[in-house]
Amino acid sequence: GMALGLRQKQNPAFVYISMSDGELDEGATWESAMAASHHRLSNLICLVDINNQQA
């Protein structure tokens, strides 16, 4: 929501997401990724820590 809101306000800021590889198994994560792709959010940066640990 933040990345889309910033773009609509023509704010040049970026939104950074930090997550682990375990979160990539959750459906909500992929729904968010598909929404970001659909809205072509080029101001959204996702960093994934691949540590092979899942809670």
DSSP file (Angstrom, degrees, kcal/mol; ACC not computed):
  #  RESIDUE AA STRUCTURE BP1 BP2  ACC     N-H-->O    O-->H-N    N-H-->O    O-->H-N    TCO  KAPPA ALPHA  PHI   PSI    X-CA   Y-CA   Z-CA
    1    1 A G     >        0   0    0      0, 0.0     4,-2.4     0, 0.0     5,-0.2   0.000 360.0 360.0 360.0 -37.4    0.0    0.0    0.0
    2    2 A M  H  >  +     0   0    0      1,-0.2     4,-2.6     2,-0.2     5,-0.2   0.919 360.0  49.0 -65.9 -43.3    2.8    2.4    0.8
    3    3 A A  H  > S+     0   0    0      1,-0.2     4,-2.0     2,-0.2    -1,-0.2   0.904 113.4  46.9 -64.1 -40.9    4.6    2.1   -2.5
    4    4 A L  H  > S+     0   0    0      2,-0.2     4,-2.4     1,-0.2    -1,-0.2   0.918 112.5  49.9 -66.8 -43.1    1.3    2.6   -4.4
    5    5 A G  H  X S+     0   0    0     -4,-2.4     4,-1.7     1,-0.2    -2,-0.2   0.902 110.1  50.2 -62.4 -42.0    0.4    5.6   -2.3
    6    6 A L  H  <>S+     0   0    0     -4,-2.6     5,-3.0     1,-0.2    -1,-0.2   0.910 111.0  49.4 -62.9 -41.5    3.8    7.2   -2.8
    7    7 A R  H ><5S+     0   0    0     -4,-2.0     3,-1.6     1,-0.2    -2,-0.2   0.914 108.7  52.2 -64.6 -41.5    3.5    6.7   -6.6
    8    8 A Q  H 3<5S+     0   0    0     -4,-2.4    -1,-0.2     1,-0.3    -2,-0.2   0.832 110.7  47.9 -64.5 -30.9    0.1    8.3   -6.6
    9    9 A K  T 3<5S-     0   0    0     -4,-1.7    -1,-0.3    -5,-0.2    -2,-0.2   0.374 114.7-120.6 -87.2   4.7    1.4   11.3   -4.8
   10   10 A Q  T < 5 +     0   0    0     -3,-1.6    -3,-0.2     1,-0.2    -2,-0.1   0.825  57.5 158.2  57.3  35.3    4.3   11.4   -7.2
   11   11 A N      < -     0   0    0     -5,-3.0    -1,-0.2    -6,-0.2    -2,-0.1  -0.785  38.7-147.2 -87.2 127.6    6.8   11.0   -4.3
   12   12 A P        +     0   0    0      0, 0.0    -1,-0.1     0, 0.0    -5,-0.1   0.402  57.2 121.9 -79.3   5.3   10.1    9.6   -5.6
   13   13 A A        -     0   0    0     -7,-0.1     2,-0.3     1,-0.1    -2,-0.1  -0.214  55.3-132.8 -68.1 157.9   10.8    7.7   -2.4
   14   14 A F        -     0   0    0     30,-0.0     2,-0.5    -8,-0.0    30,-0.2  -0.789   5.2-140.5-107.5 153.7   11.4    3.9   -2.4
   15   15 A V  E     -a   44   0A   0     28,-2.9    30,-3.1    -2,-0.3     2,-0.4  -0.973  17.8-157.4-113.3 127.6    9.8    1.3   -0.1
   16   16 A Y  E     -a   45   0A   0     -2,-0.5     2,-0.4    28,-0.2    30,-0.2  -0.889   4.2-163.5-109.6 136.0   12.1   -1.5    1.1
   17   17 A I  E     -a   46   0A   0     28,-2.8    30,-3.5    -2,-0.4     2,-0.5  -0.963   0.5-165.3-117.0 132.8   10.9   -4.9    2.3
   18   18 A S  E     +a   47   0A   0     -2,-0.4     2,-0.3    28,-0.2    30,-0.2  -0.981  23.6 150.8-118.4 124.4   13.1   -7.3    4.3
   19   19 A M  E     -a   48   0A   0     28,-2.4    30,-2.9    -2,-0.5     2,-0.2  -0.944  38.1-117.1-145.9 165.8   12.0  -10.9    4.6
   20   20 A S  E >   -a   49   0A   0     -2,-0.3     3,-1.0    28,-0.2     4,-0.4  -0.593  35.0-106.6-100.4 167.7   13.4  -14.4    5.0
   21   21 A D  G >  S+     0   0    0     28,-1.8     3,-1.0     1,-0.2     4,-0.2   0.766 115.4  68.0 -65.6 -24.2   13.1  -17.3    2.6
   22   22 A G  G >  S+     0   0    0     31,-0.5     3,-1.3     1,-0.2    -1,-0.2   0.834  92.8  58.9 -63.0 -32.2   10.5  -18.9    5.0
   23   23 A E  G X  S+     0   0    0     -3,-1.0     3,-1.5     1,-0.3     6,-0.3   0.689  88.4  74.2 -71.1 -17.4    8.0  -16.1    4.3
   24   24 A L  G <  S+     0   0    0     -3,-1.0    -1,-0.3    -4,-0.4    -2,-0.2   0.623  86.7  64.0 -71.6 -10.8    8.1  -17.0    0.6
   25   25 A D  G <  S+     0   0    0     -3,-1.3     2,-0.4    -4,-0.2    -1,-0.3   0.476  84.6  95.6 -87.2  -3.0    6.0  -20.1    1.4
   26   26 A E  S <> S-     0   0    0     -3,-1.5     4,-1.2     1,-0.1     3,-0.5  -0.715  72.0-139.6 -95.1 139.1    3.1  -18.0    2.5
   27   27 A G  H  > S+     0   0    0     -2,-0.4     4,-2.3     1,-0.2     5,-0.2   0.856 100.3  60.0 -62.8 -37.6    0.3  -17.2    0.2
   28   28 A A  H  > S+     0   0    0      1,-0.2     4,-2.1     2,-0.2    -1,-0.2   0.845 101.0  56.2 -62.5 -32.8   -0.1  -13.6    1.4
   29   29 A T  H  > S+     0   0    0     -3,-0.5     4,-2.0    -6,-0.3    -1,-0.2   0.930 110.4  43.5 -63.4 -45.1    3.5  -12.9    0.3
   30   30 A W  H  X S+     0   0    0     -4,-1.2     4,-2.5     2,-0.2    -2,-0.2   0.837 110.1  55.7 -72.4 -32.4    2.8  -14.0   -3.3
   31   31 A E  H  X S+     0   0    0     -4,-2.3     4,-2.0     2,-0.2    -1,-0.2   0.914 109.9  47.2 -62.7 -41.3   -0.5  -12.1   -3.4
   32   32 A S  H  X S+     0   0    0     -4,-2.1     4,-2.4     2,-0.2    -2,-0.2   0.903 111.1  50.8 -65.4 -41.5    1.4   -9.0   -2.5
   33   33 A A  H  X S+     0   0    0     -4,-2.0     4,-2.1     1,-0.2    -2,-0.2   0.903 110.8  48.6 -63.5 -41.2    4.1   -9.7   -5.1
   34   34 A M  H  X S+     0   0    0     -4,-2.5     4,-2.6     2,-0.2    -1,-0.2   0.877 111.0  50.7 -67.5 -36.6    1.4  -10.2   -7.8
   35   35 A A  H  X S+     0   0    0     -4,-2.0     4,-2.2     2,-0.2    -2,-0.2   0.910 109.9  50.3 -66.0 -41.5   -0.3   -7.0   -6.8
   36   36 A A  H  <>S+     0   0    0     -4,-2.4     5,-2.3     1,-0.2     4,-0.2   0.898 113.0  46.7 -62.5 -40.1    3.0   -5.1   -6.9
   37   37 A S  H ><5S+     0   0    0     -4,-2.1     3,-1.2     3,-0.2    -2,-0.2   0.918 110.1  52.7 -66.8 -43.7    3.6   -6.5  -10.4
   38   38 A H  H 3<5S+     0   0    0     -4,-2.6    -2,-0.2     1,-0.3    -1,-0.2   0.894 114.4  41.8 -58.9 -41.4    0.1   -5.7  -11.6
   39   39 A H  T 3<5S-     0   0    0     -4,-2.2    -1,-0.3    -5,-0.1    -2,-0.2   0.401 108.1-128.2 -88.2   2.8    0.5   -2.1  -10.5
   40   40 A R  T < 5 -     0   0    0     -3,-1.2     2,-1.4    -4,-0.2    -3,-0.2   0.926  32.6-171.5  50.7  54.4    4.1   -2.0  -11.9
   41   41 A L    > < +     0   0    0     -5,-2.3     3,-1.0     1,-0.2    -1,-0.2  -0.619  16.8 170.3 -82.4  92.3    5.5   -0.6   -8.7
   42   42 A S  T 3  S+     0   0    0     -2,-1.4    -1,-0.2     1,-0.2    -2,-0.1   0.515  72.2  66.9 -79.9  -4.5    9.1    0.2   -9.6
   43   43 A N  T 3  S+     0   0    0    -40,-0.1   -28,-2.9   -29,-0.1     2,-0.5   0.205  81.2  94.3 -98.7  15.0    9.6    2.0   -6.3
   44   44 A L  E <   -a   15   0A   0     -3,-1.0     2,-0.5   -30,-0.2   -28,-0.2  -0.940  53.2-173.4-113.3 120.7    9.3   -1.3   -4.3
   45   45 A I  E     -a   16   0A   0    -30,-3.1   -28,-2.8    -2,-0.5     2,-0.5  -0.958   4.9-162.8-117.5 127.0   12.5   -3.1   -3.4
   46   46 A C  E     -a   17   0A   0     -2,-0.5     2,-0.5   -30,-0.2   -28,-0.2  -0.943   1.7-166.6-114.5 126.1   12.4   -6.6   -1.7
   47   47 A L  E     -a   18   0A   0    -30,-3.5   -28,-2.4    -2,-0.5     2,-0.5  -0.950   7.7-161.3-111.4 126.5   15.4   -8.0    0.0
   48   48 A V  E     -a   19   0A   0     -2,-0.5     2,-0.9   -30,-0.2   -28,-0.2  -0.935  10.7-150.1-115.0 125.1   15.3  -11.8    0.9
   49   49 A D  E     -a   20   0A   0    -30,-2.9   -28,-1.8    -2,-0.5     2,-1.3  -0.822  12.6-157.7 -89.9 105.6   17.6  -13.4    3.5
   50   50 A I        +     0   0    0     -2,-0.9   -30,-0.1   -30,-0.2    -2,-0.0  -0.702  37.6 143.2 -88.9  93.7   18.0  -16.9    2.2
   51   51 A N        -     0   0    0     -2,-1.3    -1,-0.2     2,-0.2     3,-0.1   0.348  59.1-126.5-114.1   3.2   19.0  -18.7    5.5
   52   52 A N        +     0   0    0      1,-0.2     2,-0.5    -3,-0.1    -2,-0.1   0.761  69.7 124.9  55.8  28.7   17.2  -22.0    4.9
   53   53 A Q        -     0   0    0      2,-0.0   -31,-0.5     0, 0.0     2,-0.4  -0.978  37.0-176.5-119.7 124.5   15.4  -21.6    8.3
   54   54 A Q              0   0    0     -2,-0.5   -33,-0.0   -33,-0.1   -31,-0.0  -0.973 360.0 360.0-122.2 133.6   11.6  -21.8    8.4
   55   55 A A              0   0    0     -2,-0.4    -1,-0.1     0, 0.0    -2,-0.0   0.452 360.0 360.0 -86.8 360.0    9.6  -21.3   11.6
